[in-house]
Amino acid sequence: MAEPSFVIVGAGLAGLRAAETVRAEGFAGRVVLIGDEPHLPYDRPPLSKGVLDGSRSPDSTRLRDESFYVDNDIDVVVGRRVAALRPHEGTVELADGTIVAATKVLLATGGRPRTLAVRGADLPGVRLLRTLDDAVAVASELDPGAAVVVIGAGFIGAEVAASARTIGCEVTMLEAAPIPLGRALGPDIAERYGAHHRARGVNLRCAIGVDAIEGTRRVQAVTTTDGVRYPAEVVVVGIGIVPNTELADAAGITLGNGIVVDETCRTSNPAVFAAGDVADFHSTVVDRRVRRESWQNALDQGAAAAMSMLGKGSRYCETPWFWTDQYDLKLQMAGTPEPTDDVVWRGDPDSGEFCAFYLRDGILTGAVGINRPKDVRAALALIMAHKAVPAELLADPSIDLRKATR
Ligand code: FAD
């Protein structure tokens, strides 16, 4: 019998983590990690932070050295796209026609940035930010004093705005919703984030649409739906991602808000698995189907899918964890706060250091901290344990939550 061969499509964090996991678990067959970007797997979070503001080199984002793949006998194939899955034949086909044996396949194909459907969105100088090459291109244009318009004030947009201000660019950030970051952070904290951006010189305009991007050979301005024209030498569009589901779709695999997987990361085809930004799964934390776009989920779900490929899968339980760094504000979020939850503040929410705890019927469901990493870490353990925590303990900054709730 031919040796088993696991093919991992997508050489991002989830794909790499899966490859590492199968080897760490002693899988002796072939492991092929295929990515269409021309780089070994790298970390995306620094792209909108250190790589843009110049505090990190592009090379420093690499997740593993070349020797790691050799030492672990992982065939890493970069700059090549998988064009078709043929699970019934036990193969995948690359865009150049190469056929690769695949006993099992993991789809860790991530997502691509949503594009803006307005006139001028294809002009040179209008940038998206998802890949290392995108980040290097944007960074090369962020000169001190340059007029930068950021479209979308979600996490990526807000981080780009912060990095550009750090360099000394003149930044306008345009957001269609009434507040920046509101969908993820809820109004209390999101309003304060908006204030931090304004205090640092970002011209933040909310509840506004983009009418057109103007320019002849290159972008020159962005016009909003109220007729205001913002001069722009660089425009960065950060309006979300679209999951890369096309391969799965063509192979007849069930799709929802991404590639639908069961509780062990298996798709509707028993030989095909999915993990990371592309996977639509049932979250045991919120008890509904979700698709996460977070580093922690890509890491953990990549490992969980690998265990399932090995036949050792168990129910995937996500650890709800997210962070964003903007200026000197390091925000961490644990759990899944909802707008209807009760909020208990630890520290002054108008300062640069506080934590908001979210309670539902007395049970801790979420925590968002700015420059309070220990509080958020402690809250995560309590959230995962579905603990009821007295509000007075949460509110007192002198209390170590870890010790007080043992
Ligand atoms: P990806 O990293 O997208 O990897 C998928 C790979 O598959 C890509 O290289 C893609 O090109 C490739 N691919 C797709 N189709 C094919 C094909 N047919 N053949 C071959 N290859 C294919 N999360 C946080 O929690 N905190 C942060 O601060 C944070 N900051 C971020 C900043 C930026 C700029 C970005 C872009 C993301 C950030 N994230 C952050 C999110 C986090 O990085 C992602 O959730 C994570 O990288 C997703 O990993 P993934 O492996 O699922 O997908």
Residues whose N, C-alpha, C, O or C-beta is under 5 A from the ligand:
A	BS01	FAD	V9 G10 A11 G12 L13 A14 G15 I34 G35 D36 E37 R44 P45 L47 S48 R80 R81 V82 A108 T109 G110 G111 L129 R130 N244 A275 G276 D277 V278 E293 S294 W295 Q296 A298 W321 F322 W323 T324
